[in-house]
Amino acid sequence: MERPHPPAERPERSERRDEVIVVGGGQAGLVAGYYLRQAGIPARILDAEQQVGDAWRHRWDSLSVFTVARYSALPGLAFPGDPDHFPGKDEVADYLQRYAQDRQLAVRLDSRATSLRPADGGYRLDTNSGSYHARQVIVATGAYQRPYTPPIAAGLDTGVFQTHSAHYRNPGQIPASGSSAAPSLRTAAPSVSPTAARSARTPWCGPRAFVPTTRGSSCPVCSTSATARSTAVASPRTRACTSSA
Ligand SMILES: Cc1cc2nc3c(=O)[nH]c(=O)nc-3n(C[C@H](O)[C@H](O)[C@H](O)COP(=O)(O)OP(=O)(O)OC[C@H]3O[C@@H](n4cnc5c(N)ncnc54)[C@H](O)[C@@H]3O)c2cc1C
């Protein structure tokens, strides 16, 4: 016997009306939702991803934040674990997810905003999950949504392996080759960070990473000379650097 099909779930297409809509459910969007709630203002948070915290989950495996847990918490919920540990990126993601649940924030996932324009005394917001109207809209979509690759990359030989930090996950992605530099790059890759990239021009001690500096130069924070250290650690409390070399 043929079973009846369950009714197909159709995406809601009619426009929903809200007091405030927050676009983006990262740190900024969640905290905006938290304070609006404290003020008794109903707010709906929309996020493009499948889970709260996915912006962090998609980053490379070995990433940990450069601020210890005690300084990484959002208002109203302590960051779990040792207050002096440096949380990994998945810990941050899970914390954000828990934050949204604990604070009972209304986050609608899988809702990518595609356009926002003034309408009817407020704003009309179109997303891939339907259209909304809100009297106020807070855009909290973050600053790291579009990877930038400098034009010089297009001019490199096709044999040169290139990846953007937005797509890098772990050293396994770096192809093995006959080059003597490849093995050391594969080993060094986990400690490469945006901080290190910046420090190639402005030498200073990065958090838990050796930062290549010009020979003979010294860190402007702790004055340690580049030749004297192999691992530099920035203390989050004192903002001073200590050399473990
Ligand atoms: C590699 C890397 C490492 C970092 N390390 C640190 C660190 O150690 N310590 C630290 O303090 N900061 C760090 N940062 C910075 C930190 O991630 C940001 O400052 C922080 O995430 C900003 O929070 P946000 O809520 O503004 O944006 P995000 O966290 O980026 O959140 C934006 C949200 O908006 C959603 N979104 C985007 N576009 C749309 C759309 N069109 N429609 C709906 N939703 C949308 C995204 O899915 C995301 O959830 C790092 C950033 C990067 C890239």
Ligand as a Chemical Component Dictionary entry (heavy atoms), coordinates in Angstrom:
data_LIG
# 
_chem_comp.id                   LIG 
_chem_comp.type                 NON-POLYMER 
_chem_comp.pdbx_formal_charge   0 
_chem_comp.three_letter_code    LIG 
# 
loop_
_chem_comp_atom.comp_id 
_chem_comp_atom.atom_id 
_chem_comp_atom.alt_atom_id 
_chem_comp_atom.type_symbol 
_chem_comp_atom.charge 
_chem_comp_atom.model_Cartn_x 
_chem_comp_atom.model_Cartn_y 
_chem_comp_atom.model_Cartn_z 
_chem_comp_atom.pdbx_ordinal 
LIG C1  C1  C 0 41.339 33.811 12.440 1  
LIG C2  C2  C 0 40.773 34.714 13.489 2  
LIG C3  C3  C 0 41.207 34.612 14.802 3  
LIG C4  C4  C 0 40.681 35.461 15.786 4  
LIG N1  N1  N 0 41.125 35.327 17.068 5  
LIG C5  C5  C 0 40.617 36.127 18.035 6  
LIG C6  C6  C 0 41.036 36.005 19.401 7  
LIG O1  O1  O 0 41.906 35.207 19.726 8  
LIG N2  N2  N 0 40.462 36.809 20.338 9  
LIG C7  C7  C 0 39.524 37.735 19.998 10 
LIG O2  O2  O 0 39.040 38.447 20.874 11 
LIG N3  N3  N 0 39.114 37.878 18.715 12 
LIG C8  C8  C 0 39.635 37.106 17.738 13 
LIG N4  N4  N 0 39.222 37.252 16.441 14 
LIG C9  C9  C 0 38.256 38.287 16.141 15 
LIG C10 C10 C 0 36.863 37.810 16.513 16 
LIG O3  O3  O 0 36.545 36.632 15.797 17 
LIG C11 C11 C 0 35.902 38.899 16.153 18 
LIG O4  O4  O 0 36.300 40.114 16.734 19 
LIG C12 C12 C 0 34.544 38.569 16.672 20 
LIG O5  O5  O 0 34.149 37.304 16.188 21 
LIG C13 C13 C 0 33.592 39.625 16.211 22 
LIG O6  O6  O 0 32.316 39.249 16.620 23 
LIG P1  P1  P 0 31.087 39.645 15.746 24 
LIG O7  O7  O 0 29.879 39.155 16.446 25 
LIG O8  O8  O 0 31.169 41.091 15.394 26 
LIG O9  O9  O 0 31.312 38.873 14.349 27 
LIG P2  P2  P 0 31.336 37.316 14.051 28 
LIG O10 O10 O 0 31.793 36.527 15.198 29 
LIG O11 O11 O 0 32.045 37.172 12.734 30 
LIG O12 O12 O 0 29.804 36.970 13.849 31 
LIG C14 C14 C 0 29.105 37.419 12.725 32 
LIG C15 C15 C 0 27.920 36.502 12.545 33 
LIG O13 O13 O 0 27.121 37.033 11.497 34 
LIG C16 C16 C 0 26.691 35.976 10.681 35 
LIG N5  N5  N 0 26.469 36.533 9.345  36 
LIG C17 C17 C 0 27.371 37.056 8.493  37 
LIG N6  N6  N 0 26.771 37.521 7.382  38 
LIG C18 C18 C 0 25.433 37.270 7.555  39 
LIG C19 C19 C 0 24.283 37.518 6.750  40 
LIG N7  N7  N 0 24.365 38.109 5.558  41 
LIG N8  N8  N 0 23.088 37.139 7.230  42 
LIG C20 C20 C 0 22.975 36.555 8.449  43 
LIG N9  N9  N 0 24.044 36.281 9.241  44 
LIG C21 C21 C 0 25.242 36.655 8.799  45 
LIG C22 C22 C 0 27.830 34.951 10.712 46 
LIG O14 O14 O 0 27.340 33.663 10.447 47 
LIG C23 C23 C 0 28.322 35.090 12.149 48 
LIG O15 O15 O 0 27.702 34.183 13.033 49 
LIG C24 C24 C 0 39.719 36.426 15.437 50 
LIG C25 C25 C 0 39.278 36.536 14.116 51 
LIG C26 C26 C 0 39.790 35.688 13.149 52 
LIG C27 C27 C 0 39.311 35.811 11.715 53 
# 
loop_
_chem_comp_bond.comp_id 
_chem_comp_bond.atom_id_1 
_chem_comp_bond.atom_id_2 
_chem_comp_bond.value_order 
_chem_comp_bond.pdbx_ordinal 
LIG C1  C2  SING 1  
LIG C2  C3  SING 2  
LIG C2  C26 DOUB 3  
LIG C3  C4  DOUB 4  
LIG C4  N1  SING 5  
LIG C4  C24 SING 6  
LIG N1  C5  DOUB 7  
LIG C5  C6  SING 8  
LIG C5  C8  SING 9  
LIG C6  O1  DOUB 10 
LIG C6  N2  SING 11 
LIG N2  C7  SING 12 
LIG C7  O2  DOUB 13 
LIG C7  N3  SING 14 
LIG N3  C8  DOUB 15 
LIG C8  N4  SING 16 
LIG N4  C9  SING 17 
LIG N4  C24 SING 18 
LIG C9  C10 SING 19 
LIG C10 O3  SING 20 
LIG C10 C11 SING 21 
LIG C11 O4  SING 22 
LIG C11 C12 SING 23 
LIG C12 O5  SING 24 
LIG C12 C13 SING 25 
LIG C13 O6  SING 26 
LIG O6  P1  SING 27 
LIG P1  O7  DOUB 28 
LIG P1  O8  SING 29 
LIG P1  O9  SING 30 
LIG O9  P2  SING 31 
LIG P2  O10 DOUB 32 
LIG P2  O11 SING 33 
LIG P2  O12 SING 34 
LIG O12 C14 SING 35 
LIG C14 C15 SING 36 
LIG C15 O13 SING 37 
LIG C15 C23 SING 38 
LIG O13 C16 SING 39 
LIG C16 N5  SING 40 
LIG C16 C22 SING 41 
LIG N5  C17 SING 42 
LIG N5  C21 SING 43 
LIG C17 N6  DOUB 44 
LIG N6  C18 SING 45 
LIG C18 C19 SING 46 
LIG C18 C21 DOUB 47 
LIG C19 N7  SING 48 
LIG C19 N8  DOUB 49 
LIG N8  C20 SING 50 
LIG C20 N9  DOUB 51 
LIG N9  C21 SING 52 
LIG C22 O14 SING 53 
LIG C22 C23 SING 54 
LIG C23 O15 SING 55 
LIG C24 C25 DOUB 56 
LIG C25 C26 SING 57 
LIG C26 C27 SING 58 
# 
